[in-house]
Amino acid sequence: MWYSAIYTKNEEFGRVFAGAFIAGWFTFANVIVYNLFIAVIIENFSVSETIENIGKPGHISSVRNMIKVHALVDGLGLRV
């Protein structure tokens, strides 16, 4: 008699815990996906701004310096 009452209580706790876990997991996953989406959009704005600036006069030297810095940081040994 008392065993059936404990079994029912544990089963309900398991359902509640499973529901809360799944809801928390989906919320956490959505936050990560949204952050990645926003990071890609911000990176695209940065790339498009750089492409626009390359066409302007006097920006060739800044592009060369940027390539040199990236080559040194990446350790590629690229010479410009």
Beta strands, then each sheet from edge to edge (+ up, - down):
end
